[in-house]
Amino acid sequence: MPVKLDNNYDLSGYVIILTGATDGIGKDMARILAGFNPKRLILPVRNKEKGNILLEYIKSSNGHAKNVEIWEMDLADLQSVKNFANKFIKEVGELHMLLNNAGVMSSNQVIKTKDNLEIQFQVNHLAPFLLTLLLLDTIKKSVSAELPGKIAFTSSSGHFNGEIDFDNLNLEKRSSYWHPIKGNYGNTKLMNVIVAKELSRIVQNENIRTYSLHPGIISTNLNHMNNRYTTYFINLLIMMFEISAEQGAINTLYPVLSPENKETGEYYNEGIKQEPNKIANDQEVANKLWKVSEQLLREHGLI
Ligand SMILES: NC(=O)c1ccc[n+]([C@@H]2O[C@H](COP(=O)([O-])OP(=O)(O)OC[C@H]3O[C@@H](n4cnc5c(N)ncnc54)[C@H](O)[C@@H]3O)[C@@H](O)[C@H]2O)c1
């Protein structure tokens, strides 16, 4: 049975940031969240025009767009993430829910970002990690037992195929990049699970809960960078397991919004808690990933 959301969540005290809201699962997440009347729902997007279309979509779907704001941020540009965080801290200054949902999949080609990092490593892991670090103090001072903070990472069941090779985070050494799910996508989705878990340990005394989430298999734009072989494989998965984008959004929001769920640091498969890849339980890997990620951000002058 698919999980369901109650109709009566009260988000009126919540300032929320949701990334990746212009398309796919994020678009429905934004619409659903807006319907629960949050204090402010801030949607950072790359393309403001697409952001305005999103705003119209939310308005026409449920008429609840008055507290929804479109801001700009490109996760493939780390300075843009820092600029967004600085502006947010200055102009808003409170945050209760950070939903790191944006993601990319590039299984057949190595695409480098402006920061000269492999695109999946940056967009799926390093940039949301940076955003989370930059906003953590703001979250800490905004939350309370009555209004607990929530930090979520949209991961994937593809994380089960992931590994953490510290000598090849940027895919510089791999000679064959081709694999539908064993490439850096699965690795970076495993990083999401590790970061959510490690973060839960770091903020354990702070009224903040963390989550990593597999939404289900949904036909979205995610596949657009892949070649036709990978597309064929992914279409097969979609044919076998597809759920709607709306159900994907519900699966992603359910563990985060449900007041009865007091767990933190856990991985959820379509809304239900599941034991993740056992690499996610390796404290040494978690410590090293955290350190290496911070070091990279330091080298880029961002923290
Ligand atoms: N679709 C699936 O079957 C599936 C399965 C498991 C996990 N996921 C995860 O769900 C999340 C959402 O994916 P989706 O399926 O909705 O894909 P999608 O491609 O339809 O949407 C991705 C969103 O991320 C945004 N994004 C991409 N690059 C960005 C950048 N550089 N800066 C800012 N935003 C950027 C896009 O604009 C878009 O809004 C991803 O993290 C993905 O890994 C999807």
The ligand as an SDF file (V2000), in Angstrom:
LIG
                    3D

 44 48  0  0  0  0  0  0  0  0999 V2000
   12.8480    9.9180  -11.1710 N   0  0  0  0  0  0  0  0  0  0  0  0
   13.2230    8.8550  -10.4900 C   0  0  0  0  0  0  0  0  0  0  0  0
   12.8270    7.7150  -10.8100 O   0  0  0  0  0  0  0  0  0  0  0  0
   14.1050    8.9940   -9.2790 C   0  0  0  0  0  0  0  0  0  0  0  0
   14.4330    7.8290   -8.5700 C   0  0  0  0  0  0  0  0  0  0  0  0
   15.2610    7.9430   -7.4590 C   0  0  0  0  0  0  0  0  0  0  0  0
   15.7110    9.1880   -7.0610 C   0  0  0  0  0  0  0  0  0  0  0  0
   15.4030   10.2990   -7.7950 N   0  0  0  0  0  0  0  0  0  0  0  0
   15.9250   11.5850   -7.3200 C   0  0  0  0  0  0  0  0  0  0  0  0
   14.8630   12.5150   -7.2470 O   0  0  0  0  0  0  0  0  0  0  0  0
   15.3830   13.8530   -7.3490 C   0  0  0  0  0  0  0  0  0  0  0  0
   14.5330   14.6400   -8.3250 C   0  0  0  0  0  0  0  0  0  0  0  0
   14.7200   14.0780   -9.6140 O   0  0  0  0  0  0  0  0  0  0  0  0
   13.5640   14.0100  -10.7280 P   0  0  0  0  0  0  0  0  0  0  0  0
   13.3880   12.5990  -11.0580 O   0  0  0  0  0  0  0  0  0  0  0  0
   12.4200   14.8420  -10.3290 O   0  0  0  0  0  0  0  0  0  0  0  0
   14.3820   14.6470  -11.9590 O   0  0  0  0  0  0  0  0  0  0  0  0
   14.1360   15.9490  -12.8490 P   0  0  0  0  0  0  0  0  0  0  0  0
   15.2970   15.9900  -13.7830 O   0  0  0  0  0  0  0  0  0  0  0  0
   12.7730   15.9380  -13.4270 O   0  0  0  0  0  0  0  0  0  0  0  0
   14.2390   17.1190  -11.7970 O   0  0  0  0  0  0  0  0  0  0  0  0
   15.4850   17.4990  -11.2450 C   0  0  0  0  0  0  0  0  0  0  0  0
   15.3920   18.8880  -10.6480 C   0  0  0  0  0  0  0  0  0  0  0  0
   16.7160   19.2630  -10.2160 O   0  0  0  0  0  0  0  0  0  0  0  0
   17.0270   20.5290  -10.7640 C   0  0  0  0  0  0  0  0  0  0  0  0
   18.4540   20.6880  -11.0210 N   0  0  0  0  0  0  0  0  0  0  0  0
   19.2460   19.9250  -11.8130 C   0  0  0  0  0  0  0  0  0  0  0  0
   20.4760   20.4600  -11.8820 N   0  0  0  0  0  0  0  0  0  0  0  0
   20.4650   21.5770  -11.1210 C   0  0  0  0  0  0  0  0  0  0  0  0
   21.4140   22.5820  -10.8180 C   0  0  0  0  0  0  0  0  0  0  0  0
   22.6290   22.5760  -11.3610 N   0  0  0  0  0  0  0  0  0  0  0  0
   21.0590   23.5760   -9.9880 N   0  0  0  0  0  0  0  0  0  0  0  0
   19.8110   23.6370   -9.4680 C   0  0  0  0  0  0  0  0  0  0  0  0
   18.8520   22.7360   -9.7260 N   0  0  0  0  0  0  0  0  0  0  0  0
   19.1820   21.7220  -10.5480 C   0  0  0  0  0  0  0  0  0  0  0  0
   16.2490   20.5810  -12.0870 C   0  0  0  0  0  0  0  0  0  0  0  0
   16.1150   21.9100  -12.5470 O   0  0  0  0  0  0  0  0  0  0  0  0
   14.9410   19.9420  -11.6740 C   0  0  0  0  0  0  0  0  0  0  0  0
   14.1160   20.8900  -11.0550 O   0  0  0  0  0  0  0  0  0  0  0  0
   16.8430   13.7010   -7.7730 C   0  0  0  0  0  0  0  0  0  0  0  0
   17.6830   13.9040   -6.6580 O   0  0  0  0  0  0  0  0  0  0  0  0
   16.9320   12.2650   -8.2460 C   0  0  0  0  0  0  0  0  0  0  0  0
   18.2190   11.7250   -8.1050 O   0  0  0  0  0  0  0  0  0  0  0  0
   14.5960   10.2240   -8.8870 C   0  0  0  0  0  0  0  0  0  0  0  0
  1  2  1  0
  2  3  2  0
  2  4  1  0
  4  5  1  0
  4 44  2  0
  5  6  2  0
  6  7  1  0
  7  8  2  0
  8  9  1  0
  8 44  1  0
  9 10  1  0
  9 42  1  0
 10 11  1  0
 11 12  1  0
 11 40  1  0
 12 13  1  0
 13 14  1  0
 14 15  2  0
 14 16  1  0
 14 17  1  0
 17 18  1  0
 18 19  2  0
 18 20  1  0
 18 21  1  0
 21 22  1  0
 22 23  1  0
 23 24  1  0
 23 38  1  0
 24 25  1  0
 25 26  1  0
 25 36  1  0
 26 27  1  0
 26 35  1  0
 27 28  2  0
 28 29  1  0
 29 30  1  0
 29 35  2  0
 30 31  1  0
 30 32  2  0
 32 33  1  0
 33 34  2  0
 34 35  1  0
 36 37  1  0
 36 38  1  0
 38 39  1  0
 40 41  1  0
 40 42  1  0
 42 43  1  0
M  CHG  2   8   1  16  -1
M  END
$$$$
